[in-house]
Amino acid sequence: MLGGMVGYLALCAAFLVLARSLGSLGSLGHRGWALASRLAPVGVLAGFAGSSVSVLAFTVGAGLGLAGLTAVTARLATTVPQPTH
């Protein structure tokens, strides 16, 4: 349980670091992903907080974190970098 907690807290921290990087890129599309990266940890932590009541809350929180990570990774992998002048 301790390992899982550390792992998901690290996931939340990674989302926040990613949000800062995406926000600094400046384009409107990246700002939306930055906002989503700031909100994903809230859902993950809410799932953990609700896990004392229901295993489903934990599952939803963990799934949200992993789905969010997958979505951001897929978006960044398909984004063509713009040339800088």
MODELLER restraints for C-alpha pairs under 7 A, 6 or more apart:
rsr = mdl.restraints
at = mdl.atoms
rsr.add(forms.Gaussian(group=physical.xy_distance, feature=features.Distance(at['CA:12:A'], at['CA:41:A']), mean=4.77, stdev=0.5))
rsr.add(forms.Gaussian(group=physical.xy_distance, feature=features.Distance(at['CA:15:A'], at['CA:37:A']), mean=5.16, stdev=0.5))
rsr.add(forms.Gaussian(group=physical.xy_distance, feature=features.Distance(at['CA:15:A'], at['CA:38:A']), mean=6.52, stdev=0.5))
rsr.add(forms.Gaussian(group=physical.xy_distance, feature=features.Distance(at['CA:15:A'], at['CA:41:A']), mean=6.84, stdev=0.5))
rsr.add(forms.Gaussian(group=physical.xy_distance, feature=features.Distance(at['CA:16:A'], at['CA:37:A']), mean=6.40, stdev=0.5))
rsr.add(forms.Gaussian(group=physical.xy_distance, feature=features.Distance(at['CA:16:A'], at['CA:38:A']), mean=5.75, stdev=0.5))
rsr.add(forms.Gaussian(group=physical.xy_distance, feature=features.Distance(at['CA:18:A'], at['CA:37:A']), mean=6.85, stdev=0.5))
rsr.add(forms.Gaussian(group=physical.xy_distance, feature=features.Distance(at['CA:19:A'], at['CA:34:A']), mean=4.18, stdev=0.5))
rsr.add(forms.Gaussian(group=physical.xy_distance, feature=features.Distance(at['CA:19:A'], at['CA:35:A']), mean=6.79, stdev=0.5))
rsr.add(forms.Gaussian(group=physical.xy_distance, feature=features.Distance(at['CA:19:A'], at['CA:37:A']), mean=5.14, stdev=0.5))
rsr.add(forms.Gaussian(group=physical.xy_distance, feature=features.Distance(at['CA:19:A'], at['CA:38:A']), mean=5.97, stdev=0.5))
rsr.add(forms.Gaussian(group=physical.xy_distance, feature=features.Distance(at['CA:20:A'], at['CA:34:A']), mean=6.85, stdev=0.5))
rsr.add(forms.Gaussian(group=physical.xy_distance, feature=features.Distance(at['CA:22:A'], at['CA:30:A']), mean=5.47, stdev=0.5))
rsr.add(forms.Gaussian(group=physical.xy_distance, feature=features.Distance(at['CA:22:A'], at['CA:31:A']), mean=6.46, stdev=0.5))
rsr.add(forms.Gaussian(group=physical.xy_distance, feature=features.Distance(at['CA:22:A'], at['CA:33:A']), mean=6.92, stdev=0.5))
rsr.add(forms.Gaussian(group=physical.xy_distance, feature=features.Distance(at['CA:22:A'], at['CA:34:A']), mean=5.19, stdev=0.5))
rsr.add(forms.Gaussian(group=physical.xy_distance, feature=features.Distance(at['CA:23:A'], at['CA:30:A']), mean=6.36, stdev=0.5))
rsr.add(forms.Gaussian(group=physical.xy_distance, feature=features.Distance(at['CA:23:A'], at['CA:31:A']), mean=5.18, stdev=0.5))
rsr.add(forms.Gaussian(group=physical.xy_distance, feature=features.Distance(at['CA:23:A'], at['CA:34:A']), mean=5.33, stdev=0.5))
rsr.add(forms.Gaussian(group=physical.xy_distance, feature=features.Distance(at['CA:40:A'], at['CA:65:A']), mean=6.15, stdev=0.5))
rsr.add(forms.Gaussian(group=physical.xy_distance, feature=features.Distance(at['CA:40:A'], at['CA:68:A']), mean=6.69, stdev=0.5))
rsr.add(forms.Gaussian(group=physical.xy_distance, feature=features.Distance(at['CA:41:A'], at['CA:65:A']), mean=6.98, stdev=0.5))
rsr.add(forms.Gaussian(group=physical.xy_distance, feature=features.Distance(at['CA:43:A'], at['CA:61:A']), mean=5.67, stdev=0.5))
rsr.add(forms.Gaussian(group=physical.xy_distance, feature=features.Distance(at['CA:43:A'], at['CA:64:A']), mean=6.85, stdev=0.5))
rsr.add(forms.Gaussian(group=physical.xy_distance, feature=features.Distance(at['CA:44:A'], at['CA:61:A']), mean=4.17, stdev=0.5))
rsr.add(forms.Gaussian(group=physical.xy_distance, feature=features.Distance(at['CA:44:A'], at['CA:62:A']), mean=5.83, stdev=0.5))
rsr.add(forms.Gaussian(group=physical.xy_distance, feature=features.Distance(at['CA:44:A'], at['CA:64:A']), mean=6.46, stdev=0.5))
rsr.add(forms.Gaussian(group=physical.xy_distance, feature=features.Distance(at['CA:44:A'], at['CA:65:A']), mean=5.70, stdev=0.5))
rsr.add(forms.Gaussian(group=physical.xy_distance, feature=features.Distance(at['CA:45:A'], at['CA:61:A']), mean=6.87, stdev=0.5))
rsr.add(forms.Gaussian(group=physical.xy_distance, feature=features.Distance(at['CA:46:A'], at['CA:61:A']), mean=6.66, stdev=0.5))
rsr.add(forms.Gaussian(group=physical.xy_distance, feature=features.Distance(at['CA:47:A'], at['CA:57:A']), mean=4.76, stdev=0.5))
rsr.add(forms.Gaussian(group=physical.xy_distance, feature=features.Distance(at['CA:47:A'], at['CA:58:A']), mean=4.58, stdev=0.5))
rsr.add(forms.Gaussian(group=physical.xy_distance, feature=features.Distance(at['CA:47:A'], at['CA:60:A']), mean=6.28, stdev=0.5))
rsr.add(forms.Gaussian(group=physical.xy_distance, feature=features.Distance(at['CA:47:A'], at['CA:61:A']), mean=3.99, stdev=0.5))
rsr.add(forms.Gaussian(group=physical.xy_distance, feature=features.Distance(at['CA:48:A'], at['CA:58:A']), mean=5.25, stdev=0.5))
rsr.add(forms.Gaussian(group=physical.xy_distance, feature=features.Distance(at['CA:48:A'], at['CA:61:A']), mean=6.57, stdev=0.5))
rsr.add(forms.Gaussian(group=physical.xy_distance, feature=features.Distance(at['CA:50:A'], at['CA:57:A']), mean=5.42, stdev=0.5))
rsr.add(forms.Gaussian(group=physical.xy_distance, feature=features.Distance(at['CA:50:A'], at['CA:58:A']), mean=6.64, stdev=0.5))
rsr.add(forms.Gaussian(group=physical.xy_distance, feature=features.Distance(at['CA:51:A'], at['CA:57:A']), mean=5.33, stdev=0.5))
rsr.add(forms.Gaussian(group=physical.xy_distance, feature=features.Distance(at['CA:51:A'], at['CA:58:A']), mean=4.77, stdev=0.5))
